[in-house]
Amino acid sequence: MKLSAREADGAMVVRVEESRIDAAVAIQFKDAMREMTQAARGRVVLDLARVGFIDSSGLGAIVSVLKFLGPDRRLELAALGPNVERVFRLTRMNEVFRILPESPGAAADHDG
Protein backbone atom coordinates (compact mmCIF):
# COMPACT_ATOMS: atom_id res chain seq x y z
CA MET A 1 0.00 0.00 0.00
CA LYS A 2 1.63 3.20 -1.18
CA LEU A 3 0.88 6.40 0.72
CA SER A 4 2.55 9.80 0.63
CA ALA A 5 2.35 12.57 3.23
CA ARG A 6 2.85 16.32 3.29
CA GLU A 7 1.91 19.28 5.44
CA ALA A 8 -0.65 21.78 4.10
CA ASP A 9 -2.86 24.39 5.75
CA GLY A 10 -1.95 23.17 9.24
CA ALA A 11 -2.88 19.56 8.47
CA MET A 12 -1.03 16.36 7.73
CA VAL A 13 -2.29 15.33 4.29
CA VAL A 14 -1.93 11.64 3.45
CA ARG A 15 -2.54 10.75 -0.18
CA VAL A 16 -3.46 7.19 -1.12
CA GLU A 17 -1.37 6.38 -4.19
CA GLU A 18 -3.49 3.35 -5.13
CA SER A 19 -6.73 2.96 -7.08
CA ARG A 20 -8.43 0.64 -4.57
CA ILE A 21 -8.84 0.19 -0.84
CA ASP A 22 -10.35 -3.28 -0.57
CA ALA A 23 -10.00 -6.55 1.34
CA ALA A 24 -6.69 -7.31 -0.38
CA VAL A 25 -4.98 -4.19 1.04
CA ALA A 26 -7.12 -3.09 4.00
CA ILE A 27 -4.73 -4.39 6.68
CA GLN A 28 -1.70 -2.91 4.91
CA PHE A 29 -3.55 0.40 4.57
CA LYS A 30 -4.50 0.46 8.25
CA ASP A 31 -0.96 -0.39 9.39
CA ALA A 32 0.65 2.16 7.05
CA MET A 33 -1.76 4.89 8.19
CA ARG A 34 -1.12 4.16 11.85
CA GLU A 35 2.63 4.33 11.32
CA MET A 36 2.42 7.49 9.24
CA THR A 37 0.04 9.36 11.56
CA GLN A 38 1.48 8.25 14.89
CA ALA A 39 3.21 11.60 15.47
CA ALA A 40 0.56 13.74 13.74
CA ARG A 41 -1.07 16.51 15.75
CA GLY A 42 -4.47 18.04 15.06
CA ARG A 43 -5.96 17.39 11.63
CA VAL A 44 -5.14 14.46 9.38
CA VAL A 45 -6.64 14.67 5.90
CA LEU A 46 -6.90 11.49 3.85
CA ASP A 47 -6.69 12.42 0.16
CA LEU A 48 -8.68 9.83 -1.80
CA ALA A 49 -8.44 11.51 -5.22
CA ARG A 50 -6.73 8.50 -6.79
CA VAL A 51 -9.02 5.90 -5.21
CA GLY A 52 -11.76 4.72 -7.53
CA PHE A 53 -13.05 1.78 -5.48
CA ILE A 54 -13.54 1.06 -1.80
CA ASP A 55 -15.27 -1.96 -0.27
CA SER A 56 -16.51 -2.68 3.26
CA SER A 57 -13.02 -3.82 4.35
CA GLY A 58 -11.53 -0.56 3.11
CA LEU A 59 -14.25 1.43 4.83
CA GLY A 60 -13.61 -0.50 8.03
CA ALA A 61 -9.88 0.24 7.77
CA ILE A 62 -10.57 3.99 7.45
CA VAL A 63 -12.88 3.86 10.49
CA SER A 64 -10.13 2.00 12.36
CA VAL A 65 -7.71 4.85 11.62
CA LEU A 66 -10.30 7.33 12.91
CA LYS A 67 -10.48 5.39 16.18
CA PHE A 68 -6.68 5.12 16.36
CA LEU A 69 -6.34 8.91 16.12
CA GLY A 70 -8.72 9.33 19.06
CA PRO A 71 -10.64 12.42 20.13
CA ASP A 72 -7.67 14.83 20.08
CA ARG A 73 -6.87 14.34 16.40
CA ARG A 74 -9.38 14.65 13.58
CA LEU A 75 -9.51 12.50 10.44
CA GLU A 76 -11.02 14.27 7.44
CA LEU A 77 -11.48 12.93 3.93
CA ALA A 78 -10.80 14.85 0.74
CA ALA A 79 -11.29 14.62 -3.02
CA LEU A 80 -13.67 11.65 -3.11
CA GLY A 81 -14.56 10.39 -6.56
CA PRO A 82 -18.21 9.58 -7.36
CA ASN A 83 -17.99 5.84 -6.55
CA VAL A 84 -16.15 6.38 -3.27
CA GLU A 85 -18.48 9.21 -2.26
CA ARG A 86 -21.46 6.94 -2.95
CA VAL A 87 -20.09 4.31 -0.53
CA PHE A 88 -19.74 6.91 2.23
CA ARG A 89 -23.23 8.28 1.55
CA LEU A 90 -24.94 4.86 1.41
CA THR A 91 -23.30 3.78 4.68
CA ARG A 92 -24.00 7.20 6.25
CA MET A 93 -20.31 7.56 7.01
CA ASN A 94 -20.56 10.99 5.41
CA GLU A 95 -22.17 11.98 8.73
CA VAL A 96 -19.17 10.66 10.69
CA PHE A 97 -16.38 12.19 8.60
CA ARG A 98 -15.90 15.76 7.46
CA ILE A 99 -15.57 15.48 3.68
CA LEU A 100 -13.68 18.19 1.81
CA PRO A 101 -14.16 18.78 -1.93
CA GLU A 102 -10.39 18.86 -2.45
CA SER A 103 -7.23 18.23 -0.52
CA PRO A 104 -5.70 21.14 1.45
CA GLY A 105 -3.02 22.78 -0.66
CA ALA A 106 -4.35 21.13 -3.82
CA ALA A 107 -3.86 24.35 -5.80
CA ALA A 108 -0.14 24.16 -4.98
CA ASP A 109 -0.10 20.61 -6.39
CA HIS A 110 -1.39 21.91 -9.72
CA ASP A 111 1.08 24.81 -9.93
CA GLY A 112 4.03 22.40 -10.35
N, CA and C atoms as an extended XYZ file, in Angstrom:
336
Properties=species:S:1:pos:R:3:atomname:S:1:resname:S:1:resid:I:1 pbc="F F F"
N         0.858       -1.178        0.000 N   MET     1
C         0.000        0.000        0.000 CA  MET     1
C         0.895        1.229        0.000 C   MET     1
N         0.789        2.012       -1.051 N   LYS     2
C         1.628        3.200       -1.177 CA  LYS     2
C         0.848        4.435       -0.744 C   LYS     2
N         1.439        5.156        0.217 N   LEU     3
C         0.878        6.397        0.720 CA  LEU     3
C         1.975        7.456        0.679 C   LEU     3
N         1.584        8.708        0.527 N   SER     4
C         2.549        9.801        0.634 CA  SER     4
C         1.955       10.847        1.574 C   SER     4
N         2.824       11.578        2.253 N   ALA     5
C         2.353       12.568        3.227 CA  ALA     5
C         3.046       13.903        3.010 C   ALA     5
N         2.310       14.965        3.341 N   ARG     6
C         2.847       16.324        3.286 CA  ARG     6
C         2.057       17.179        4.270 C   ARG     6
N         2.600       18.319        4.592 N   GLU     7
C         1.906       19.283        5.442 CA  GLU     7
C         1.271       20.344        4.548 C   GLU     7
N         0.037       20.717        4.836 N   ALA     8
C        -0.647       21.779        4.095 CA  ALA     8
C        -1.744       22.372        4.958 C   ALA     8
N        -1.800       23.673        5.018 N   ASP     9
C        -2.858       24.390        5.753 CA  ASP     9
C        -3.012       23.879        7.184 C   ASP     9
N        -1.907       23.608        7.847 N   GLY    10
C        -1.950       23.167        9.237 CA  GLY    10
C        -2.414       21.738        9.437 C   GLY    10
N        -2.424       20.950        8.372 N   ALA    11
C        -2.876       19.559        8.472 CA  ALA    11
C        -1.819       18.630        7.885 C   ALA    11
N        -1.820       17.402        8.372 N   MET    12
C        -1.034       16.362        7.725 CA  MET    12
C        -1.938       15.765        6.654 C   MET    12
N        -1.498       15.847        5.398 N   VAL    13
C        -2.290       15.330        4.286 CA  VAL    13
C        -1.642       14.028        3.821 C   VAL    13
N        -2.409       12.947        3.891 N   VAL    14
C        -1.928       11.644        3.453 CA  VAL    14
C        -2.679       11.275        2.181 C   VAL    14
N        -1.932       11.105        1.098 N   ARG    15
C        -2.545       10.748       -0.183 CA  ARG    15
C        -2.384        9.243       -0.409 C   ARG    15
N        -3.496        8.603       -0.750 N   VAL    16
C        -3.464        7.193       -1.115 CA  VAL    16
C        -3.032        7.136       -2.578 C   VAL    16
N        -1.932        6.451       -2.835 N   GLU    17
C        -1.366        6.380       -4.187 CA  GLU    17
C        -1.787        5.086       -4.891 C   GLU    17
N        -2.960        4.596       -4.558 N   GLU    18
C        -3.494        3.350       -5.127 CA  GLU    18
C        -4.910        3.628       -5.640 C   GLU    18
N        -5.395        2.756       -6.520 N   SER    19
C        -6.730        2.964       -7.079 CA  SER    19
C        -7.828        2.270       -6.275 C   SER    19
N        -7.432        1.389       -5.336 N   ARG    20
C        -8.435        0.638       -4.568 CA  ARG    20
C        -8.018        0.533       -3.097 C   ARG    20
N        -9.022        0.586       -2.231 N   ILE    21
C        -8.838        0.187       -0.836 CA  ILE    21
C        -9.882       -0.897       -0.615 C   ILE    21
N        -9.430       -2.143       -0.663 N   ASP    22
C       -10.349       -3.277       -0.568 CA  ASP    22
C        -9.760       -4.337        0.355 C   ASP    22
N       -10.407       -5.482        0.418 N   ALA    23
C        -9.997       -6.546        1.340 CA  ALA    23
C        -8.545       -6.960        1.140 C   ALA    23
N        -8.053       -6.884       -0.090 N   ALA    24
C        -6.690       -7.308       -0.384 CA  ALA    24
C        -5.629       -6.404        0.253 C   ALA    24
N        -5.970       -5.142        0.511 N   VAL    25
C        -4.977       -4.194        1.037 CA  VAL    25
C        -5.408       -3.499        2.329 C   VAL    25
N        -6.577       -3.822        2.842 N   ALA    26
C        -7.116       -3.092        4.002 CA  ALA    26
C        -6.184       -3.136        5.209 C   ALA    26
N        -5.615       -4.287        5.514 N   ILE    27
C        -4.732       -4.392        6.683 CA  ILE    27
C        -3.450       -3.599        6.445 C   ILE    27
N        -2.907       -3.688        5.244 N   GLN    28
C        -1.700       -2.910        4.911 CA  GLN    28
C        -1.992       -1.414        5.007 C   GLN    28
N        -3.150       -1.007        4.510 N   PHE    29
C        -3.550        0.401        4.573 CA  PHE    29
C        -3.621        0.863        6.024 C   PHE    29
N        -4.313        0.102        6.839 N   LYS    30
C        -4.498        0.465        8.250 CA  LYS    30
C        -3.141        0.574        8.958 C   LYS    30
N        -2.274       -0.407        8.752 N   ASP    31
C        -0.955       -0.391        9.392 CA  ASP    31
C        -0.113        0.790        8.911 C   ASP    31
N        -0.124        1.050        7.607 N   ALA    32
C         0.650        2.164        7.052 CA  ALA    32
C         0.134        3.503        7.577 C   ALA    32
N        -1.182        3.648        7.668 N   MET    33
C        -1.762        4.891        8.187 CA  MET    33
C        -1.415        5.093        9.657 C   MET    33
N        -1.474        4.036       10.433 N   ARG    34
C        -1.117        4.160       11.853 CA  ARG    34
C         0.333        4.593       12.018 C   ARG    34
N         1.212        3.980       11.237 N   GLU    35
C         2.627        4.330       11.322 CA  GLU    35
C         2.861        5.774       10.890 C   GLU    35
N         2.222        6.163        9.797 N   MET    36
C         2.420        7.493        9.236 CA  MET    36
C         1.847        8.599       10.124 C   MET    36
N         0.733        8.322       10.789 N   THR    37
C         0.041        9.364       11.563 CA  THR    37
C         0.339        9.313       13.055 C   THR    37
N         1.195        8.417       13.455 N   GLN    38
C         1.484        8.252       14.886 CA  GLN    38
C         1.896        9.565       15.554 C   GLN    38
N         2.725       10.352       14.880 N   ALA    39
C         3.213       11.601       15.467 CA  ALA    39
C         2.395       12.822       15.033 C   ALA    39
N         1.368       12.616       14.239 N   ALA    40
C         0.559       13.740       13.743 CA  ALA    40
C        -0.180       14.415       14.896 C   ALA    40
N        -0.311       15.718       14.766 N   ARG    41
C        -1.065       16.506       15.753 CA  ARG    41
C        -2.196       17.212       15.025 C   ARG    41
N        -3.359       17.302       15.664 N   GLY    42
C        -4.470       18.036       15.056 CA  GLY    42
C        -5.134       17.284       13.925 C   GLY    42
N        -5.227       17.938       12.776 N   ARG    43
C        -5.963       17.389       11.627 CA  ARG    43
C        -5.096       16.458       10.781 C   ARG    43
N        -5.718       15.353       10.383 N   VAL    44
C        -5.144       14.460        9.379 CA  VAL    44
C        -6.176       14.387        8.259 C   VAL    44
N        -5.750       14.698        7.040 N   VAL    45
C        -6.642       14.669        5.898 CA  VAL    45
C        -6.221       13.508        5.000 C   VAL    45
N        -7.148       12.622        4.732 N   LEU    46
C        -6.900       11.495        3.853 CA  LEU    46
C        -7.371       11.864        2.455 C   LEU    46
N        -6.417       12.030        1.542 N   ASP    47
C        -6.694       12.423        0.160 CA  ASP    47
C        -6.986       11.159       -0.649 C   ASP    47
N        -8.235       11.017       -1.078 N   LEU    48
C        -8.677        9.832       -1.798 CA  LEU    48
C        -8.876       10.092       -3.291 C   LEU    48
N        -8.246       11.127       -3.826 N   ALA    49
C        -8.440       11.511       -5.222 CA  ALA    49
C        -8.112       10.383       -6.191 C   ALA    49
N        -7.142        9.563       -5.869 N   ARG    50
C        -6.727        8.497       -6.790 CA  ARG    50
C        -7.472        7.187       -6.569 C   ARG    50
N        -8.296        7.131       -5.535 N   VAL    51
C        -9.017        5.904       -5.206 CA  VAL    51
C       -10.340        5.879       -5.958 C   VAL    51
N       -10.528        4.844       -6.760 N   GLY    52
C       -11.764        4.716       -7.530 CA  GLY    52
C       -12.713        3.674       -6.974 C   GLY    52
N       -12.221        2.850       -6.034 N   PHE    53
C       -13.052        1.776       -5.478 CA  PHE    53
C       -12.689        1.560       -4.018 C   PHE    53
N       -13.719        1.396       -3.210 N   ILE    54
C       -13.541        1.061       -1.799 CA  ILE    54
C       -14.632        0.064       -1.431 C   ILE    54
N       -14.266       -0.995       -0.716 N   ASP    55
C       -15.274       -1.960       -0.272 CA  ASP    55
C       -15.434       -1.855        1.243 C   ASP    55
N       -16.222       -2.763        1.821 N   SER    56
C       -16.505       -2.682        3.261 CA  SER    56
C       -15.238       -2.856        4.103 C   SER    56
N       -14.285       -3.654        3.623 N   SER    57
C       -13.019       -3.821        4.352 CA  SER    57
C       -12.228       -2.516        4.346 C   SER    57
N       -12.217       -1.850        3.206 N   GLY    58
C       -11.534       -0.563        3.111 CA  GLY    58
C       -12.185        0.483        3.989 C   GLY    58
N       -13.508        0.509        3.982 N   LEU    59
C       -14.248        1.434        4.834 CA  LEU    59
C       -13.941        1.155        6.304 C   LEU    59
N       -13.933       -0.126        6.662 N   GLY    60
C       -13.610       -0.502        8.031 CA  GLY    60
C       -12.202       -0.077        8.426 C   GLY    60
N       -11.258       -0.170        7.495 N   ALA    61
C        -9.881        0.241        7.770 CA  ALA    61
C        -9.804        1.751        8.018 C   ALA    61
N       -10.556        2.539        7.249 N   ILE    62
C       -10.574        3.988        7.450 CA  ILE    62
C       -11.185        4.336        8.806 C   ILE    62
N       -12.256        3.648        9.171 N   VAL    63
C       -12.876        3.860       10.491 CA  VAL    63
C       -11.893        3.478       11.595 C   VAL    63
N       -11.132        2.420       11.391 N   SER    64
C       -10.127        1.996       12.364 CA  SER    64
C        -9.068        3.084       12.576 C   SER    64
N        -8.671        3.755       11.502 N   VAL    65
C        -7.707        4.851       11.616 CA  VAL    65
C        -8.321        5.999       12.408 C   VAL    65
N        -9.591        6.295       12.161 N   LEU    66
C       -10.304        7.329       12.909 CA  LEU    66
C       -10.249        7.026       14.404 C   LEU    66
N       -10.511        5.787       14.763 N   LYS    67
C       -10.482        5.386       16.176 CA  LYS    67
C        -9.077        5.462       16.735 C   LYS    67
N        -8.081        5.071       15.938 N   PHE    68
C        -6.683        5.125       16.360 CA  PHE    68
C        -6.266        6.559       16.693 C   PHE    68
N        -6.720        7.519       15.892 N   LEU    69
C        -6.345        8.910       16.119 CA  LEU    69
C        -6.963        9.467       17.400 C   LEU    69
N        -8.090        8.918       17.805 N   GLY    70
C        -8.721        9.332       19.056 CA  GLY    70
C        -9.382       10.692       18.972 C   GLY    70
N        -9.862       11.185       20.115 N   PRO    71
C       -10.640       12.421       20.127 CA  PRO    71
C        -9.804       13.693       19.945 C   PRO    71
N        -8.494       13.625       20.165 N   ASP    72
C        -7.670       14.826       20.077 CA  ASP    72
C        -7.170       15.126       18.676 C   ASP    72
N        -7.309       14.152       17.780 N   ARG    73
C        -6.872       14.342       16.400 CA  ARG    73
C        -8.037       13.989       15.486 C   ARG    73
N        -8.236       14.811       14.460 N   ARG    74
C        -9.383       14.652       13.576 CA  ARG    74
C        -8.964       14.030       12.259 C   ARG    74
N        -9.735       13.060       11.766 N   LEU    75
C        -9.512       12.503       10.438 CA  LEU    75
C       -10.579       13.052        9.509 C   LEU    75
N       -10.130       13.741        8.461 N   GLU    76
C       -11.025       14.275        7.442 CA  GLU    76
C       -10.701       13.591        6.127 C   GLU    76
N       -11.665       13.552        5.234 N   LEU    77
C       -11.482       12.934        3.929 CA  LEU    77
C       -11.575       14.009        2.860 C   LEU    77
N       -10.805       13.834        1.785 N   ALA    78
C       -10.804       14.853        0.736 CA  ALA    78
C       -10.786       14.214       -0.644 C   ALA    78
N       -11.368       14.936       -1.593 N   ALA    79
C       -11.295       14.615       -3.018 CA  ALA    79
C       -11.857       13.236       -3.356 C   ALA    79
N       -13.042       12.942       -2.824 N   LEU    80
C       -13.674       11.653       -3.108 CA  LEU    80
C       -14.250       11.640       -4.513 C   LEU    80
N       -13.953       10.583       -5.246 N   GLY    81
C       -14.561       10.390       -6.555 CA  GLY    81
C       -16.005        9.941       -6.380 C   GLY    81
N       -16.789        9.914       -7.457 N   PRO    82
C       -18.209        9.582       -7.362 CA  PRO    82
C       -18.490        8.213       -6.730 C   PRO    82
N       -17.742        7.185       -7.100 N   ASN    83
C       -17.989        5.844       -6.550 CA  ASN    83
C       -17.658        5.769       -5.069 C   ASN    83
N       -16.566        6.385       -4.686 N   VAL    84
C       -16.154        6.375       -3.272 CA  VAL    84
C       -17.127        7.210       -2.446 C   VAL    84
N       -17.513        8.359       -2.969 N   GLU    85
C       -18.476        9.209       -2.262 CA  GLU    85
C       -19.803        8.464       -2.048 C   GLU    85
N       -20.214        7.707       -3.043 N   ARG    86
C       -21.462        6.938       -2.949 CA  ARG    86
C       -21.393        5.934       -1.791 C   ARG    86
N       -20.255        5.266       -1.625 N   VAL    87
C       -20.090        4.308       -0.525 CA  VAL    87
C       -20.246        5.010        0.822 C   VAL    87
N       -19.636        6.179        0.962 N   PHE    88
C       -19.736        6.913        2.231 CA  PHE    88
C       -21.162        7.406        2.471 C   PHE    88
N       -21.845        7.816        1.414 N   ARG    89
C       -23.228        8.284        1.551 CA  ARG    89
C       -24.166        7.132        1.895 C   ARG    89
N       -24.047        6.004        1.186 N   LEU    90
C       -24.941        4.864        1.414 CA  LEU    90
C       -24.771        4.263        2.817 C   LEU    90
N       -23.559        4.323        3.340 N   THR    91
C       -23.302        3.780        4.685 CA  THR    91
C       -23.463        4.843        5.772 C   THR    91
N       -23.815        6.048        5.355 N   ARG    92
C       -23.997        7.198        6.250 CA  ARG    92
C       -22.714        7.604        6.963 C   ARG    92
N       -21.596        7.154        6.448 N   MET    93
C       -20.309        7.561        7.008 CA  MET    93
C       -19.988        9.009        6.667 C   MET    93
N       -20.728        9.576        5.709 N   ASN    94
C       -20.563       10.992        5.406 CA  ASN    94
C       -21.022       11.862        6.583 C   ASN    94
N       -21.755       11.262        7.526 N   GLU    95
C       -22.167       11.978        8.733 CA  GLU    95
C       -21.134       11.840        9.848 C   GLU    95
N       -20.210       10.895        9.690 N   VAL    96
C       -19.166       10.660       10.685 CA  VAL    96
C       -17.909       11.467       10.345 C   VAL    96
N       -17.589       11.517        9.065 N   PHE    97
C       -16.384       12.190        8.605 CA  PHE    97
C       -16.711       13.547        7.992 C   PHE    97
N       -15.824       14.500        8.208 N   ARG    98
C       -15.897       15.760        7.463 CA  ARG    98
C       -15.288       15.460        6.101 C   ARG    98
N       -16.031       15.767        5.038 N   ILE    99
C       -15.572       15.476        3.678 CA  ILE    99
C       -15.334       16.795        2.954 C   ILE    99
N       -14.095       16.975        2.508 N   LEU   100
C       -13.684       18.189        1.811 CA  LEU   100
C       -13.722       17.957        0.302 C   LEU   100
N       -14.105       18.966       -0.478 N   PRO   101
C       -14.161       18.779       -1.926 CA  PRO   101
C       -12.796       18.530       -2.553 C   PRO   101
N       -11.745       19.129       -1.969 N   GLU   102
C       -10.394       18.862       -2.452 CA  GLU   102
C        -9.424       18.887       -1.287 C   GLU   102
N        -8.258       18.337       -1.543 N   SER   103
C        -7.229       18.231       -0.525 CA  SER   103
C        -6.653       19.608       -0.192 C   SER   103
N        -6.352       19.871        1.103 N   PRO   104
C        -5.704       21.140        1.447 CA  PRO   104
C        -4.422       21.312        0.643 C   PRO   104
N        -4.207       22.509        0.132 N   GLY   105
C        -3.016       22.781       -0.657 CA  GLY   105
C        -3.065       22.202       -2.058 C   GLY   105
N        -4.238       21.749       -2.494 N   ALA   106
C        -4.353       21.125       -3.821 CA  ALA   106
C        -3.960       22.086       -4.932 C   ALA   106
N        -4.222       23.375       -4.779 N   ALA   107
C        -3.856       24.346       -5.799 CA  ALA   107
C        -2.335       24.371       -5.981 C   ALA   107
N        -1.598       24.200       -4.901 N   ALA   108
C        -0.139       24.157       -4.979 CA  ALA   108
C         0.317       22.933       -5.770 C   ALA   108
N        -0.432       21.818       -5.641 N   ASP   109
C        -0.095       20.609       -6.388 CA  ASP   109
C        -0.204       20.860       -7.891 C   ASP   109
N        -1.147       21.679       -8.309 N   HIS   110
C        -1.394       21.911       -9.723 CA  HIS   110
C        -0.446       22.954      -10.318 C   HIS   110
N         0.186       23.752       -9.446 N   ASP   111
C         1.083       24.808       -9.931 CA  ASP   111
C         2.353       24.236      -10.559 C   ASP   111
N         2.811       23.056      -10.032 N   GLY   112
C         4.028       22.395      -10.353 CA  GLY   112
C         4.590       22.599      -11.647 C   GLY   112
